[in-house]
Amino acid sequence: MSVRVAFIEDPIRKNGALIARLVLRNKVDFDQLLSYMQNSTGLAETDMRAVFLHFMNALVFFLSSGGQVQTPVGTFAMSLGKISPSVDRSSLAERKINPDMITLRLRPDAALVEKVKGATTLDVVDMPSVQCPAIFRVENLEQPATPNAGSAGQILEIGGNRLSFDKDDAETGVFLIDPESNVETRASTYSRIGSAWLGFKLPTLSAGSYTLEVRTRPTGKGLRVGEHATPIVVS
């Protein structure tokens, strides 16, 4: 499987250093996980769901007694949050420790980490020198867990880099392109948070798959185009 990587300028070191960030795909919910496991094991989803719930109860039982629970995916353990630096040492004896300070840690099994490494390839999709809009994900805000899809009038949100544009400039904005006819449709309703999050209302289109582009025009520069790697499915 391919995982996308974006190189961004290090916000702490101002010497041109870059840091790599994984562009995570949309979240996988529990039902999707169970469905995948059912296809590979033949077990009923209801049985697997019951086992997961019993596993969670078992974790609570052993962790709450201070135990470390070893599993094929790694070791679960309980820890306490750090004490604030502003706390006076002389008052620590009177400080009440309460369960709100508890956090849980998972130390992944080394074999699991190696399996993930062996199954993953990294694909660089963005660097500061590219200077084009970069689209990392498209999510349907009205239908959670429905990425890269929607119907007319629904709001889709784009996450990425360099997504700013002048909505009154007809050559910039969000465009959906029919790959067969090359007919372009520009979205007309937008909301934006900085240059990393862009929301738009899906125009009225025939059912099918469309290429999504974000087009910008940086000050003093020409038109820049960023294309989403995954087609948008319109129903």
C-alpha positions in Angstrom: 0.0 0.0 0.0 1.1 3.5 -0.8 1.2 6.2 1.9 1.6 9.9 0.8 4.2 12.1 2.4 4.4 15.9 2.4 7.7 17.8 3.2 7.0 21.1 5.0 9.3 23.8 6.3 10.3 23.2 9.9 8.3 25.8 12.0 11.0 25.8 14.7 14.3 25.7 12.9 14.4 28.7 10.5 17.3 27.5 8.4 15.4 26.0 5.6 15.1 22.6 7.2 12.3 20.4 6.2 10.2 17.8 8.1 8.3 14.9 6.7 4.6 14.5 7.5 2.4 11.5 6.7 -0.7 12.5 4.8 -3.1 10.1 6.5 -6.0 8.7 4.6 -9.5 9.0 5.9 -10.3 7.3 9.2 -11.3 3.6 9.2 -14.3 3.0 11.4 -15.0 -0.1 13.4 -17.5 -1.5 10.9 -15.0 -1.2 8.1 -12.5 -3.0 10.2 -14.9 -5.8 11.0 -16.0 -6.1 7.3 -12.4 -6.5 6.2 -11.7 -9.1 8.9 -14.8 -11.0 7.9 -13.6 -11.3 4.3 -10.2 -12.6 5.4 -11.4 -15.0 8.2 -14.9 -16.0 7.4 -16.0 -15.2 11.0 -19.4 -13.5 11.5 -19.2 -9.7 12.3 -21.4 -10.1 15.3 -19.0 -12.7 16.8 -16.0 -10.5 16.2 -17.7 -7.5 17.7 -18.5 -9.5 20.8 -14.9 -10.6 21.1 -13.6 -7.0 20.8 -16.0 -5.8 23.5 -14.9 -8.7 25.8 -11.3 -7.8 25.0 -11.9 -4.2 26.0 -13.4 -5.3 29.3 -10.4 -7.6 29.9 -8.1 -4.7 29.3 -9.9 -2.6 31.9 -9.8 -5.4 34.4 -6.0 -6.0 34.1 -4.9 -2.4 33.5 -6.9 -1.1 36.4 -4.9 -3.4 38.7 -1.6 -2.0 37.4 -0.9 -4.9 35.0 0.7 -4.7 31.6 -1.2 -6.6 29.0 0.8 -8.3 26.2 -0.9 -8.9 22.9 0.2 -9.8 19.4 -0.1 -6.1 18.4 1.9 -4.8 21.4 1.8 -4.2 25.1 -0.8 -2.1 26.8 0.1 -0.2 30.0 -1.3 2.5 32.2 0.8 5.6 33.0 0.2 9.0 34.8 0.4 12.4 33.2 3.2 14.8 34.0 2.9 17.1 37.0 2.7 20.7 35.9 6.1 22.6 36.3 4.2 25.3 38.2 3.4 23.0 41.1 5.3 23.9 44.3 7.4 20.9 45.3 6.6 21.7 49.0 2.9 21.0 48.3 3.4 17.7 46.5 2.7 15.8 49.7 -0.7 17.4 49.9 -1.4 17.1 46.2 -4.2 14.6 45.5 -3.6 12.1 42.8 -6.8 11.2 41.0 -7.7 9.0 38.0 -8.0 12.0 35.7 -4.2 11.8 35.4 -4.3 8.3 33.9 -3.3 7.8 30.3 -2.8 4.5 28.4 0.2 3.6 26.3 0.6 1.0 23.6 4.1 -0.2 22.8 3.8 -1.8 19.4 5.2 -5.3 18.9 8.4 -5.2 16.9 7.1 -7.9 14.5 4.0 -5.8 13.8 6.1 -2.7 13.0 8.3 -4.7 10.6 5.1 -6.0 8.9 3.8 -2.5 8.4 7.1 -1.3 7.0 7.2 -4.3 4.6 3.7 -3.6 3.4 4.1 0.2 2.9 5.6 2.3 0.2 6.1 6.1 0.6 5.0 8.5 -2.1 6.2 12.2 -1.8 3.2 14.3 -2.9 4.2 17.8 -1.8 7.3 20.0 -1.1 7.6 23.7 -0.6 9.5 24.1 -3.9 6.5 22.8 -5.8 4.4 25.9 -5.0 1.1 24.4 -6.4 -2.0 23.6 -4.5 -1.7 20.3 -2.7 -4.8 18.2 -2.0 -4.4 15.5 0.7 -8.0 14.5 1.5 -11.6 15.3 0.5 -14.3 14.5 3.1 -18.1 14.8 3.0 -19.1 16.9 6.0 -22.7 15.8 5.8 -22.0 12.1 5.5 -19.1 11.1 7.8 -17.0 8.2 6.7 -17.8 9.0 3.1 -14.6 10.4 1.6 -14.3 11.5 -2.1 -18.1 11.2 -2.7 -21.3 13.2 -2.4 -24.4 14.4 -4.1 -25.5 17.9 -5.4 -25.7 20.5 -2.6 -23.6 18.6 -0.1 -20.6 20.3 1.5 -17.2 18.6 0.8 -14.1 19.7 2.7 -10.6 19.7 1.2 -7.5 19.4 3.3 -4.1 20.3 1.9 -1.6 23.1 1.4 -1.7 26.4 -0.5 -5.5 26.3 -1.2 -6.1 30.1 -1.1 -7.7 31.8 -4.1 -9.8 34.8 -5.1 -13.4 33.4 -5.3 -14.2 36.3 -7.7 -11.5 35.1 -10.2 -13.4 32.8 -12.5 -10.1 31.0 -13.5 -9.4 30.0 -9.9 -11.4 27.9 -7.4 -12.6 24.3 -7.2 -13.3 22.6 -10.5 -14.8 19.2 -11.2 -13.9 17.7 -14.6 -15.7 15.0 -16.5 -12.8 12.8 -17.7 -14.6 11.6 -20.8 -15.9 14.9 -22.1 -13.4 17.3 -20.4 -16.4 19.5 -19.4 -15.4 21.6 -16.4 -17.8 22.7 -13.7 -16.7 25.3 -11.2 -18.1 25.3 -7.6 -19.5 28.6 -6.6 -20.0 28.4 -2.8 -16.9 28.3 -0.6 -15.6 28.5 3.0 -12.0 28.5 3.9 -9.8 28.3 7.1 -6.4 29.7 6.2 -4.8 28.0 3.2 -5.1 24.4 4.5 -8.9 23.8 4.7 -11.3 24.6 1.9 -15.0 23.8 1.9 -17.3 23.9 -1.2 -20.8 23.0 -2.2 -20.9 20.2 -4.7 -22.5 21.5 -7.9 -25.4 19.7 -9.7 -23.7 17.1 -11.9 -24.6 13.8 -13.6 -23.9 10.7 -11.6 -20.3 9.5 -12.2 -16.7 10.1 -11.4 -15.0 13.4 -11.7 -11.4 14.8 -11.5 -11.1 17.5 -8.8 -8.7 20.4 -9.2 -8.0 23.4 -7.1 -6.6 26.3 -9.1 -4.9 29.3 -7.5 -3.1 32.4 -8.7 -0.4 33.5 -6.2 0.4 37.2 -6.1 2.6 38.1 -9.1 2.6 34.6 -10.5 0.6 32.6 -13.0 -2.2 30.1 -12.6 -1.3 27.1 -10.4 -3.2 23.8 -10.5 -3.4 21.0 -7.9 -5.2 17.7 -8.8 -6.7 15.3 -6.3 -5.3 11.8 -6.8 -8.7 10.1 -6.2 -11.7 10.7 -8.4 -14.8 12.3 -6.8 -17.9 10.1 -7.1 -21.1 12.0 -7.6 -24.4 10.2 -6.9 
